[in-house]
Amino acid sequence: MADELAIPTRLLGDAPASGPIPVGRVSVRFTLGAPLGKGGMGDVVLADDRELGRPVAVKRVAADAPAAHRGLLIREARLQGQLDHPSIPTVYDLALDRDGAPAFAMRRVSGLTLAEILGQRRQLEASLGRERLLERLLRYLVDACRAIEHAHQRGVVHCDLKPGNLMVDDDDQVFVIDWGVATTFGGDRPDAAQERAGGTLGYMAPEQLDPTTPLDGRVDVYALGAILFEVLAGEPLHPRGPGLLDAVLRGASDARPSRRPGGATGIDPLDRLCERACARDRELRPASAGVLAAEIVDWLDRARDLAARQARARDHLARARAAQATPTQRDLALAEAGRALALAPDDPDCAALIQELLSDADVPPGAAAELAAIADEDERRIGRAAAWSHLGFLLFPLVLVLQGQSSWAALLGSLSLWASLEALAIAAARGRAPRWWAGASVALLLAQSMVYARYLGPFAITPGLAALTCAGALTHPRLRRPAVVIGAMLLSPLGPFALEELGVLAPTTILIDGDLVLSSTISAVRPEITIAAWVAVSVAVQAVGLVIGQMIAGPAHAARRRVAAQAWHLEGLVRTSPGGAP
């Protein structure tokens, strides 16, 4: 056999390349060792380079291998040897053994394949954490994409990318291995469209199964997309089994990893990237492996930024909670919570703390002037309602006159009390009432009720008027002692009754032979007027009740609507977003 053997091989560029391959150099230069792996065309063994004193890996075919296999191995060595990238094992030598079997030496890579790493996923997640492991796996894939982009720029398509052909060495560097079925492409070479390549079903693009379709770099983009899907979903893109071939030809029905059980969440951009990369129509895929890498890097950058922002948000949130425990530092708590929310708007803890601080807060000193203005407006509103409702009290003096009053003191006292009440109410409506006007009004109304108690007894009209008086007084914005108002309401009917029972006042309520007899000590009781007066007074009491009820309910309902609307908008401001894409 000659010392050199020339086997033509189409290489990169415009012209076929052929060159002499030295015979016998494998056994002379390399000391072969233990096997590393075995494939359809041969095997890979460990070896020592005697000339340079370094460990290498030698890929060879058997001496009795078909000539086609020998040519393919030489072709692989020359294609791989033209690629100069940190993630592609460097080819050191190509030679024939003395028996004519070709072999080539390349950089020895020791480590785990991505397939082996994915097989240990649960253990790695337990030790590293799910997010950190996912970031590392995506970084491996980015390095592989960049290596494939380098090959594509030199006209080489790998055609058999899969987790088993991506290796991570002991220094955490990624290598794309096994270029045995790689092919070339390029519009300026007529035979490029006729070159076919094998691959691994499940990662092969549909067009690889169609012998009439010319191949280009998008078959590798598809395979990288399938690997990306497996990294994110925790399972292959196409279910393994008898229907795998049909599944590849049809294309994935849903190539979004987040839709698979156990798939990663909050990865909307990567979901869309997988859909595009694994599209059956290659025109829809990313234009290159470099574009695929860039989009993954963009997501990783935003994910890292999001993680950093969330960490800072947690620090601000911790300071906000610490300040919340001190009443005098509520402003600091709100400021820190606001900073946390600005950094992490989707964090429910930030939103909850802000809502808590805003809803359960004491009145801040800076809001005192505004709240005082609101109280003044409430006083004016109450004064207007009181001025109208007090007009109903004029019925009582009118009834006394019509009945024929027997006590000028009661008549004049009732008119004086009404005039005083009306004057205070009008002054309040105009914003000119003294601060003590509400307390004075309660005292005057109590006195008015006691006068009414002398007409038909303390339990006929007085309790209703007292209750209305109490309800109106309790709406006052500057009321400090509501218990005093409630006590006055109870005293207005019970006081006159107690004085009657003690004999201090003449009785107005008497039981005679089982009948309850009501009388008046301040006027005559004329039946035709008394019944009409009682009806009129009852209607007036109801009307005053309606006025007071509207005075209470109207603003209260409006305030609740405003608070509800503000709470809804606030919740919208701090609401957790359903889409968790960085």
C-alpha angles and dihedrals in degrees: 000000000000119000091241132038125199118208116178113232128178107237136173118306134036102300132060112254126218130166140167115271113208116240122225098014094116095067092038100049103029134053105210120220141170121346119259099188145335131228141176094274100038142301144284120234136183115253142173120232105226094193098052099022098233136122116255140170119243122204115197144161126228119266091244095049117128116268090247090061091050091051092047092052091051089047091051092051093050094045093047091043091059091058117087109187133127091237096051116075110248117242111228104179144358120204146145124245117234089262090057099254111141121229137167133203122223141166112302112237118193121186140071131313118236087248090059091047092051088050089059093046098123094051092046092049089052092053102034103025125247097267095047092048091049091051091051094048091050090050089054089052092049090054090050091049091053092050091051090047088055090052092047091053087058094047099258125130117194096206095188107065113154137136090271091060095052112081129190114204130210090272091056092252119144123229129189106218140181106047090173097123097035117136137191131242138184135139093237095063116077096202096050092088090056097053112105129196136196126227144161118292109239093040098045118105114240092247090061087069092053111080092197095060118087113231127232138162093293091080087065091046088056092050092048089050090052090051090048089051091051092049092052101036099039090229137067122279092238120039111245117242143077092318095055096104093051090046091055092048093048095044127230114305091214120012095181109118094204090065092064121088108266093013121145116271132212091040102116095146091050090046089057092044091054091049091054097042092049096043115136089223104069091205087071094054124096110281094244146355087259091060089049090052092047093054092049090049090049090054091046091050092051091044091053090047090049091049091050091048091049091050091052089045090054090053092051090045091053091051090048092054091047090051091045090065090063113067093208092056098055092115089054090048091052092047093050092046089051091053090049091051092049090054096042110023091169095054108112092202091060091048093047093050093049091049089049093049093048097044101040100037128127117235108285116229092239091061096053095097093049092047090049089054090051090050090051090053090048089052091052090049092049090047091054092049092047093049091056096042093050090063087076090065090069088076091074098060088043091054091049091053093047092047092048107255119237094191120057087183091061092047096047092040091052092049092046092050091048093049091050092049092048093048092052092047093050091047090051091048089055093046093247102106119119118250091255095056094105093053091045091050091053091050092048092048090050090053090047090053091052090053089051089051089068088063112073093339138291095284102052106069105348100077093054093048091045092051092050091048091051093048092051094046093050090061092063109118094218098046108137104174112038089168090067091055092049090048091052090051091054093045096053096074098023095050097059090041091054092048090051091050090050091051095244092117129034111261120258098178118057134167112219119177092333094314124116107226120196120197139173127233095190103049144016117268110232109182098217092051097036094059092046091045092050091051091047093048091048091051090047091051090051091048091050088048090054091050092050091044091053090045089056102034101041099060091035092056091045091049092049091051091050092048091047091049092047091047090051092050090045090050089050089052093053099026118134112250116233093215110071101190113142 
